[in-house]
Amino acid sequence: MHKILDRKPASPLPPYKDAEILACNFGEFFTDKINKIRQELDTQTVINLPDFARDVPVWSTFKTLSEDDIRRLVIKAKSTHCKLDPLPTWLLKENIDVFLSALTKIVIMSLQNGQFPMDWKQAMVKPLLKKPGLNLFELSSSE
């Protein structure tokens, strides 16, 4: 409806003057939440698992992926992207032949070495209000 009426929807964020302070507040809130969950888990009794659950195989090697495998994965991927992406997914898909060899090498090396490029470990987190009408000033109203 907003699009049809050419309106911008109201921000789901609490009112703020400094985006960095707001991000820090959210970061502290979620860090505290995670720490509380960890503390609760630490106090939980250890559950004895049945034998079949203890014999879960550990992956120590991965099947080497071919360029065809990588092409299929890229083409199947949703065409959404983030501001942090070096190029939009649609552009990668349209030019897969240009990037395929390098991308395949990066994926294979990451799996072989158990490492992932640091630049690819960044994320943009956009908090969303759980339900309309909740108090914007309560960070617990966001997910």
C-alpha positions in Angstrom: 0.0 0.0 0.0 2.9 2.4 0.9 4.3 1.8 -2.6 1.1 2.6 -4.4 0.5 5.8 -2.4 4.2 6.7 -2.8 4.7 6.8 1.0 7.7 5.7 3.0 6.7 3.3 5.8 7.5 4.4 9.3 10.9 3.3 10.6 10.8 0.3 12.9 13.7 1.7 14.8 13.5 3.8 18.0 14.0 7.5 17.3 17.8 8.3 17.2 20.2 11.0 16.3 23.3 8.9 16.1 23.1 5.7 14.2 26.4 4.5 15.7 25.1 4.8 19.2 21.9 3.0 18.3 23.9 0.2 16.7 26.0 0.0 19.9 22.9 -0.2 22.0 21.5 -3.0 19.9 24.9 -4.7 20.0 25.0 -4.5 23.8 21.4 -5.7 24.1 22.0 -8.8 22.0 25.4 -9.5 23.5 23.8 -9.5 27.0 21.0 -11.7 25.7 23.5 -14.2 24.3 25.5 -14.2 27.5 22.3 -14.9 29.6 21.4 -17.8 27.3 25.0 -19.2 27.6 24.8 -18.9 31.4 21.5 -20.8 31.5 23.0 -23.5 29.3 26.0 -23.8 31.5 23.8 -24.5 34.5 21.7 -27.2 32.7 22.2 -30.8 33.5 24.2 -32.8 30.9 21.9 -35.1 29.1 23.1 -38.6 28.4 22.6 -39.2 24.7 21.6 -42.6 23.3 24.3 -44.6 21.6 23.1 -43.8 18.1 23.4 -40.0 18.8 27.0 -40.4 19.9 28.1 -42.1 16.7 27.5 -39.1 14.5 30.2 -39.0 11.8 32.5 -36.0 11.8 33.3 -34.3 8.4 37.0 -34.2 8.0 37.0 -33.9 4.2 34.7 -32.3 1.6 34.0 -33.4 -1.9 35.9 -31.2 -4.3 33.5 -29.0 -6.2 33.7 -28.6 -9.9 33.0 -25.4 -11.8 29.7 -26.9 -12.9 28.8 -27.4 -9.2 29.6 -23.8 -8.4 27.7 -22.5 -11.5 24.6 -24.5 -10.4 24.8 -23.1 -6.9 25.2 -19.5 -8.1 22.4 -19.8 -10.6 20.1 -21.3 -8.0 20.9 -18.6 -5.4 18.3 -15.9 -4.7 19.2 -12.7 -6.5 19.1 -10.7 -3.3 22.2 -8.9 -2.1 23.5 -6.6 0.6 25.4 -3.2 0.5 28.5 -5.1 1.7 28.5 -7.4 -1.4 31.3 -6.5 -3.8 28.8 -7.0 -6.7 25.1 -7.7 -6.8 24.0 -11.3 -7.2 22.2 -10.5 -10.4 25.4 -9.2 -11.9 27.4 -12.3 -10.8 24.7 -14.5 -12.3 24.8 -12.6 -15.6 28.6 -12.8 -15.8 29.2 -16.2 -14.1 31.6 -17.3 -16.9 33.9 -14.4 -16.1 34.0 -15.1 -12.3 33.5 -18.9 -12.3 37.2 -20.0 -12.3 38.2 -17.7 -9.5 35.1 -18.3 -7.4 35.6 -22.1 -7.7 39.2 -21.7 -6.5 38.1 -19.6 -3.5 35.4 -22.1 -2.5 37.7 -25.1 -2.9 40.5 -23.4 -0.9 38.1 -22.3 1.8 36.9 -25.9 2.3 40.4 -27.4 2.1 41.9 -25.0 4.6 38.9 -24.6 6.8 39.2 -20.9 6.4 36.8 -18.3 5.0 38.0 -14.8 3.7 37.6 -12.3 6.6 36.0 -9.8 4.3 33.1 -12.3 3.7 32.4 -12.7 7.4 30.9 -9.2 7.8 27.2 -8.7 7.9 24.7 -5.9 8.0 22.0 -6.4 10.7 18.8 -4.6 10.4 16.6 -5.0 13.4 12.9 -5.4 12.8 10.0 -4.6 15.1 8.4 -8.0 16.1 4.9 -6.6 16.0 3.5 -3.3 15.0 2.5 -1.2 18.0 5.3 -2.4 20.3 7.3 0.2 22.2 10.1 1.3 19.9 12.2 2.3 22.9 12.3 -1.3 24.2 15.1 -3.1 22.3 13.6 -6.4 23.3 10.7 -5.5 20.9 13.1 -6.1 18.0 14.3 -9.4 16.7 
